[in-house]
Amino acid sequence: MEQSDSISRFSFDALGHASLSGTITGIGLDIPIGLRFSPWGELFVANEETSAVSRWTFDVSHNAIANGSLRRRQAVSTGWSSLLRPR
């Protein structure tokens, strides 16, 4: 299996059909293995290689903007450690 340092983005039409609408790449992504959205819309991405959680926000045009990262110790203390466990 090929490993990647990106996240595929999809859009859904009114019938629920998905189509690829781009990728998220950049700072902190290192073999992403899990993701969660916060209630306020921030994307948290667990990275296998670094055991860090990358943070992403989105502008009004839905462009992803890197918003820092949490290292394993920070992720555990803030409750995001479940992202670092494979499912």
N, C-alpha and C positions, 0 to 999 in steps of 0.2 A: 504494500500500500504506500502510495506517495504521501509524504508529509508536506504540509503547507504552512506558511506564515501569513495566511489571509483568511478572511471570512466571506463566504458568498452571501449576497443580499438578494432577496426575492420580493417581487410585488405580486399581489393577488388581485384578480379581476372580480367583478360582481358575482361570478359563479364559483369563486374560490379556487380557480386555476392559478397555479404559481408560474411565474416567469422570472428568469435571472435578470436582475436589474443593477448589477455591479458587484464590487468587492470592497471590503475594508482591509487596508494594509497599513503597515507603519509601526510606529513606536510601540515596543513592548510585545508585539505578537510573536510568539515563538512556539509553534505547534499547539494552536488553540484546541482544547479538549472539552470545553463546556462553556455555556453562557447563560446569563440571567439578566432580566431587565428589572430595574428598581421601580417602585410605584411612580416615581417622577420621570421615568423614561431614560435613565442612564443605563448604558449597557456595560456589564461586567463580564470579562472573558478570562477563563482560567487557561493558563499556559503550562503545558506539560514540561517543557525543557527547563524553564526558569522557576517553576512553582510560584509564579506571581499572577496577580489578577490585574489585567489591563482595564482601564476605565475609558468609556467613550460617551460623549454627548452628541446631540444632533442639532444643527441649526434649522432655521425656518424652511430651508429648501431640502431638509433631510440629509444633508451631508454629514458624515461622521467626523467628529473632532476629538483627537486624543485628549484625555483628561487625566493623565498620570497613571500610576499603577500602585498596587498594594503588594508588598512582599509577603511571603508566607506568614510571618509573625503578625503583620498588620492585618492580614485577611482573617486570621484566627481571632484576633481581639475585636474585630468589627463584625463578626458573624458571617463573613463571606467564605469561610473555610470549606463549606460544603461544595463549593465550585472546584476545589482542588482534589476532591475525591472522584475517581472514575466511577461511572455508573454501569 
